[in-house]
Amino acid sequence: MQSEKEYERRLLLRRIFPAEKLLEIGKQIGDPYCVQFDERGYDKNYRRFSEEEVISRLSNALSDEQILDFSMKYKDSLSPYRDFLGNYYTYDSKQKEVKLKSSWPKLQREIERLIQKHGENARAFLKACYYVCVELDRKWDNYYHIQSKAREFGMVKGWLTMLADFELAGVIIRRKGDINIPEEIAPLLRNYLT
């Protein structure tokens, strides 16, 4: 069975490295699956490598120190788009830096502060976000679904303020009509939904 840390490591690798760089890392550590592919990602029969297979293998094979080493070695290739706020790993996309530390204590303080600020409306909001984004796995065009569920779960006011507050805290990501919970944060949010 996959551990929480291993699962989070998979998410981190997928988030920060491009697929071809993951294949290159796999080849460097001598992974049997990875070494069969050329630098363009094809084997001798012109089959393309599976990114999921490479991520699975690397998440089992790489130590934390190796992840740090490869993230420094390939810093120019790392994603500049989204931070990673996990329980075991943190990635700052602006600095392009991986740290072996938890972001969860800071997130917990922010969530608790927002629950104090908004009361039960915040719990209903979080519950709706979790239900739609994680349980239903609806990641696109879900703005109105979450708003409707939040009302169903007891939210009576403060929709736009909570949306902004939880986005600024890093708990949700919002783009136009889409609201998402970063995968690495979903286990943390479960604690606030009971």
Short mmCIF file of the C-alpha atoms (twelve columns), coordinates in Angstrom:
data_MODEL
# 
_entry.id   MODEL 
# 
loop_
_atom_site.group_PDB 
_atom_site.id 
_atom_site.type_symbol 
_atom_site.label_atom_id 
_atom_site.label_alt_id 
_atom_site.label_comp_id 
_atom_site.label_asym_id 
_atom_site.label_seq_id 
_atom_site.Cartn_x 
_atom_site.Cartn_y 
_atom_site.Cartn_z 
_atom_site.pdbx_PDB_model_num 
ATOM 1   C CA . MET A 1   0.000   0.000  0.000   1 
ATOM 2   C CA . GLN A 2   1.251   3.455  -0.900  1 
ATOM 3   C CA . SER A 3   2.198   5.682  2.039   1 
ATOM 4   C CA . GLU A 4   0.965   9.269  2.382   1 
ATOM 5   C CA . LYS A 5   4.491   10.544 1.858   1 
ATOM 6   C CA . GLU A 6   4.956   8.471  -1.290  1 
ATOM 7   C CA . TYR A 7   1.625   9.725  -2.651  1 
ATOM 8   C CA . GLU A 8   2.645   13.305 -1.923  1 
ATOM 9   C CA . ARG A 9   6.028   12.691 -3.571  1 
ATOM 10  C CA . ARG A 10  4.198   11.566 -6.736  1 
ATOM 11  C CA . LEU A 11  2.143   14.766 -6.717  1 
ATOM 12  C CA . LEU A 12  5.278   16.863 -6.207  1 
ATOM 13  C CA . LEU A 13  7.183   15.210 -9.065  1 
ATOM 14  C CA . ARG A 14  4.223   15.653 -11.422 1 
ATOM 15  C CA . ARG A 15  3.769   19.298 -10.398 1 
ATOM 16  C CA . ILE A 16  7.341   20.555 -10.654 1 
ATOM 17  C CA . PHE A 17  9.115   18.540 -13.376 1 
ATOM 18  C CA . PRO A 18  8.234   18.275 -17.074 1 
ATOM 19  C CA . ALA A 19  7.638   14.678 -18.199 1 
ATOM 20  C CA . GLU A 20  10.789  14.513 -20.329 1 
ATOM 21  C CA . LYS A 21  12.918  15.684 -17.397 1 
ATOM 22  C CA . LEU A 22  11.426  12.932 -15.221 1 
ATOM 23  C CA . LEU A 23  12.402  10.387 -17.871 1 
ATOM 24  C CA . GLU A 24  15.923  11.806 -17.931 1 
ATOM 25  C CA . ILE A 25  16.154  11.527 -14.144 1 
ATOM 26  C CA . GLY A 26  14.951  7.935  -14.340 1 
ATOM 27  C CA . LYS A 27  17.633  7.155  -16.895 1 
ATOM 28  C CA . GLN A 28  20.290  8.779  -14.700 1 
ATOM 29  C CA . ILE A 29  19.420  6.572  -11.731 1 
ATOM 30  C CA . GLY A 30  19.372  3.517  -14.006 1 
ATOM 31  C CA . ASP A 31  15.692  2.675  -13.778 1 
ATOM 32  C CA . PRO A 32  15.097  -0.300 -16.147 1 
ATOM 33  C CA . TYR A 33  11.866  1.136  -17.545 1 
ATOM 34  C CA . CYS A 34  13.368  4.554  -18.262 1 
ATOM 35  C CA . VAL A 35  16.634  3.401  -19.862 1 
ATOM 36  C CA . GLN A 36  14.804  1.689  -22.740 1 
ATOM 37  C CA . PHE A 37  13.676  5.070  -24.142 1 
ATOM 38  C CA . ASP A 38  15.724  7.502  -26.222 1 
ATOM 39  C CA . GLU A 39  16.130  11.218 -25.399 1 
ATOM 40  C CA . ARG A 40  12.849  11.978 -27.228 1 
ATOM 41  C CA . GLY A 41  10.963  9.415  -25.125 1 
ATOM 42  C CA . TYR A 42  10.533  6.570  -27.637 1 
ATOM 43  C CA . ASP A 43  11.695  2.975  -27.475 1 
ATOM 44  C CA . LYS A 44  13.049  0.897  -30.374 1 
ATOM 45  C CA . ASN A 45  9.474   0.053  -31.456 1 
ATOM 46  C CA . TYR A 46  8.477   3.765  -31.453 1 
ATOM 47  C CA . ARG A 47  6.325   3.468  -28.360 1 
ATOM 48  C CA . ARG A 48  6.248   6.565  -26.176 1 
ATOM 49  C CA . PHE A 49  6.995   6.335  -22.458 1 
ATOM 50  C CA . SER A 50  4.227   6.559  -19.888 1 
ATOM 51  C CA . GLU A 51  4.590   9.596  -17.655 1 
ATOM 52  C CA . GLU A 52  2.531   7.870  -14.944 1 
ATOM 53  C CA . GLU A 53  4.832   4.842  -14.988 1 
ATOM 54  C CA . VAL A 54  7.930   7.037  -14.709 1 
ATOM 55  C CA . ILE A 55  6.409   9.042  -11.827 1 
ATOM 56  C CA . SER A 56  5.432   5.833  -10.040 1 
ATOM 57  C CA . ARG A 57  8.929   4.411  -10.376 1 
ATOM 58  C CA . LEU A 58  10.676  7.619  -9.339  1 
ATOM 59  C CA . SER A 59  8.444   8.169  -6.322  1 
ATOM 60  C CA . ASN A 60  9.558   4.754  -5.049  1 
ATOM 61  C CA . ALA A 61  13.220  5.037  -6.061  1 
ATOM 62  C CA . LEU A 62  14.218  8.600  -5.181  1 
ATOM 63  C CA . SER A 63  15.198  9.644  -1.681  1 
ATOM 64  C CA . ASP A 64  14.341  13.079 -0.342  1 
ATOM 65  C CA . GLU A 65  17.979  14.116 -0.808  1 
ATOM 66  C CA . GLN A 66  17.924  13.007 -4.451  1 
ATOM 67  C CA . ILE A 67  14.763  15.024 -5.063  1 
ATOM 68  C CA . LEU A 68  16.507  18.085 -3.635  1 
ATOM 69  C CA . ASP A 69  19.624  17.395 -5.727  1 
ATOM 70  C CA . PHE A 70  17.669  16.967 -8.973  1 
ATOM 71  C CA . SER A 71  15.530  20.036 -8.242  1 
ATOM 72  C CA . MET A 72  18.700  22.106 -7.891  1 
ATOM 73  C CA . LYS A 73  20.359  20.504 -10.905 1 
ATOM 74  C CA . TYR A 74  17.334  21.173 -13.129 1 
ATOM 75  C CA . LYS A 75  16.164  24.398 -11.503 1 
ATOM 76  C CA . ASP A 76  15.673  26.067 -14.909 1 
ATOM 77  C CA . SER A 77  13.228  23.306 -15.907 1 
ATOM 78  C CA . LEU A 78  11.054  23.481 -12.792 1 
ATOM 79  C CA . SER A 79  7.517   24.789 -13.061 1 
ATOM 80  C CA . PRO A 80  7.116   28.517 -12.371 1 
ATOM 81  C CA . TYR A 81  3.320   28.309 -12.117 1 
ATOM 82  C CA . ARG A 82  2.087   26.795 -8.839  1 
ATOM 83  C CA . ASP A 83  3.414   26.338 -5.347  1 
ATOM 84  C CA . PHE A 84  3.208   22.961 -3.644  1 
ATOM 85  C CA . LEU A 85  1.966   23.103 -0.047  1 
ATOM 86  C CA . GLY A 86  2.233   19.554 1.195   1 
ATOM 87  C CA . ASN A 87  2.637   17.868 4.544   1 
ATOM 88  C CA . TYR A 88  6.107   16.550 3.649   1 
ATOM 89  C CA . TYR A 89  7.261   18.824 0.825   1 
ATOM 90  C CA . THR A 90  6.984   22.500 0.009   1 
ATOM 91  C CA . TYR A 91  7.762   24.047 -3.359  1 
ATOM 92  C CA . ASP A 92  8.061   27.776 -3.904  1 
ATOM 93  C CA . SER A 93  7.358   28.380 -7.600  1 
ATOM 94  C CA . LYS A 94  8.751   31.914 -7.580  1 
ATOM 95  C CA . GLN A 95  12.105  30.798 -6.154  1 
ATOM 96  C CA . LYS A 96  11.915  27.389 -7.865  1 
ATOM 97  C CA . GLU A 97  12.936  25.774 -4.599  1 
ATOM 98  C CA . VAL A 98  11.916  22.480 -2.988  1 
ATOM 99  C CA . LYS A 99  12.059  22.217 0.803   1 
ATOM 100 C CA . LEU A 100 11.702  19.145 2.975   1 
ATOM 101 C CA . LYS A 101 9.234   20.787 5.321   1 
ATOM 102 C CA . SER A 102 5.530   20.866 5.902   1 
ATOM 103 C CA . SER A 103 3.346   23.753 4.778   1 
ATOM 104 C CA . TRP A 104 0.432   22.369 6.741   1 
ATOM 105 C CA . PRO A 105 1.024   24.127 10.102  1 
ATOM 106 C CA . LYS A 106 0.834   27.507 8.370   1 
ATOM 107 C CA . LEU A 107 -2.241  26.419 6.373   1 
ATOM 108 C CA . GLN A 108 -3.890  25.130 9.549   1 
ATOM 109 C CA . ARG A 109 -3.375  28.494 11.250  1 
ATOM 110 C CA . GLU A 110 -4.856  30.279 8.227   1 
ATOM 111 C CA . ILE A 111 -7.859  27.939 8.040   1 
ATOM 112 C CA . GLU A 112 -8.522  28.299 11.765  1 
ATOM 113 C CA . ARG A 113 -8.225  32.089 11.495  1 
ATOM 114 C CA . LEU A 114 -10.728 32.115 8.623   1 
ATOM 115 C CA . ILE A 115 -13.118 29.821 10.491  1 
ATOM 116 C CA . GLN A 116 -12.972 32.211 13.440  1 
ATOM 117 C CA . LYS A 117 -13.569 35.152 11.104  1 
ATOM 118 C CA . HIS A 118 -16.474 33.606 9.159   1 
ATOM 119 C CA . GLY A 119 -17.792 31.010 11.627  1 
ATOM 120 C CA . GLU A 120 -20.018 28.230 10.351  1 
ATOM 121 C CA . ASN A 121 -20.229 29.922 6.941   1 
ATOM 122 C CA . ALA A 122 -16.538 29.052 6.454   1 
ATOM 123 C CA . ARG A 123 -17.108 25.414 7.362   1 
ATOM 124 C CA . ALA A 124 -19.992 25.209 4.885   1 
ATOM 125 C CA . PHE A 125 -17.806 26.830 2.236   1 
ATOM 126 C CA . LEU A 126 -14.922 24.392 2.836   1 
ATOM 127 C CA . LYS A 127 -17.270 21.424 2.928   1 
ATOM 128 C CA . ALA A 128 -18.793 22.461 -0.418  1 
ATOM 129 C CA . CYS A 129 -15.377 22.985 -2.017  1 
ATOM 130 C CA . TYR A 130 -14.187 19.604 -0.779  1 
ATOM 131 C CA . TYR A 131 -17.363 17.824 -1.847  1 
ATOM 132 C CA . VAL A 132 -17.395 19.220 -5.390  1 
ATOM 133 C CA . CYS A 133 -13.633 19.334 -6.087  1 
ATOM 134 C CA . VAL A 134 -12.487 16.167 -4.315  1 
ATOM 135 C CA . GLU A 135 -15.413 13.815 -3.821  1 
ATOM 136 C CA . LEU A 136 -17.162 14.586 -7.122  1 
ATOM 137 C CA . ASP A 137 -13.800 15.345 -8.809  1 
ATOM 138 C CA . ARG A 138 -15.336 18.266 -10.658 1 
ATOM 139 C CA . LYS A 139 -12.516 20.667 -11.432 1 
ATOM 140 C CA . TRP A 140 -13.925 22.756 -14.289 1 
ATOM 141 C CA . ASP A 141 -16.926 25.076 -14.459 1 
ATOM 142 C CA . ASN A 142 -17.759 24.326 -10.839 1 
ATOM 143 C CA . TYR A 143 -18.154 27.833 -9.389  1 
ATOM 144 C CA . TYR A 144 -21.968 27.740 -9.222  1 
ATOM 145 C CA . HIS A 145 -22.011 24.108 -8.085  1 
ATOM 146 C CA . ILE A 146 -19.827 24.961 -5.111  1 
ATOM 147 C CA . GLN A 147 -21.864 28.067 -4.319  1 
ATOM 148 C CA . SER A 148 -25.078 26.041 -4.419  1 
ATOM 149 C CA . LYS A 149 -23.621 23.268 -2.232  1 
ATOM 150 C CA . ALA A 150 -22.280 25.819 0.259   1 
ATOM 151 C CA . ARG A 151 -25.791 27.204 0.679   1 
ATOM 152 C CA . GLU A 152 -27.133 23.672 1.026   1 
ATOM 153 C CA . PHE A 153 -24.526 23.014 3.741   1 
ATOM 154 C CA . GLY A 154 -25.593 26.133 5.661   1 
ATOM 155 C CA . MET A 155 -23.648 29.091 4.298   1 
ATOM 156 C CA . VAL A 156 -25.865 32.155 4.560   1 
ATOM 157 C CA . LYS A 157 -23.492 35.011 3.731   1 
ATOM 158 C CA . GLY A 158 -19.975 35.990 2.751   1 
ATOM 159 C CA . TRP A 159 -19.477 33.957 -0.444  1 
ATOM 160 C CA . LEU A 160 -17.216 36.430 -2.251  1 
ATOM 161 C CA . THR A 161 -15.254 37.371 0.866   1 
ATOM 162 C CA . MET A 162 -14.594 33.719 1.706   1 
ATOM 163 C CA . LEU A 163 -13.648 32.967 -1.872  1 
ATOM 164 C CA . ALA A 164 -11.029 35.726 -1.733  1 
ATOM 165 C CA . ASP A 165 -9.846  34.870 1.796   1 
ATOM 166 C CA . PHE A 166 -9.363  31.159 1.128   1 
ATOM 167 C CA . GLU A 167 -7.673  31.874 -2.196  1 
ATOM 168 C CA . LEU A 168 -5.233  34.309 -0.568  1 
ATOM 169 C CA . ALA A 169 -4.516  31.706 2.130   1 
ATOM 170 C CA . GLY A 170 -3.580  29.163 -0.572  1 
ATOM 171 C CA . VAL A 171 -6.361  26.744 0.337   1 
ATOM 172 C CA . ILE A 172 -8.133  27.048 -3.012  1 
ATOM 173 C CA . ILE A 173 -7.093  28.050 -6.507  1 
ATOM 174 C CA . ARG A 174 -9.497  30.036 -8.630  1 
ATOM 175 C CA . ARG A 175 -9.493  30.671 -12.373 1 
ATOM 176 C CA . LYS A 176 -12.567 32.277 -13.918 1 
ATOM 177 C CA . GLY A 177 -15.400 29.782 -13.316 1 
ATOM 178 C CA . ASP A 178 -13.140 27.128 -11.822 1 
ATOM 179 C CA . ILE A 179 -12.333 26.548 -8.171  1 
ATOM 180 C CA . ASN A 180 -9.825  23.861 -7.238  1 
ATOM 181 C CA . ILE A 181 -8.324  22.438 -4.102  1 
ATOM 182 C CA . PRO A 182 -4.669  21.529 -4.617  1 
ATOM 183 C CA . GLU A 183 -4.390  17.745 -4.319  1 
ATOM 184 C CA . GLU A 184 -1.725  17.949 -1.629  1 
ATOM 185 C CA . ILE A 185 -4.050  19.989 0.607   1 
ATOM 186 C CA . ALA A 186 -7.149  17.763 0.315   1 
ATOM 187 C CA . PRO A 187 -6.133  15.403 3.180   1 
ATOM 188 C CA . LEU A 188 -5.648  18.405 5.480   1 
ATOM 189 C CA . LEU A 189 -9.114  19.764 4.688   1 
ATOM 190 C CA . ARG A 190 -10.799 16.492 5.644   1 
ATOM 191 C CA . ASN A 191 -9.982  17.354 9.281   1 
ATOM 192 C CA . TYR A 192 -12.177 20.451 9.129   1 
ATOM 193 C CA . LEU A 193 -15.237 18.810 7.641   1 
ATOM 194 C CA . THR A 194 -16.519 16.752 10.541  1 
# 
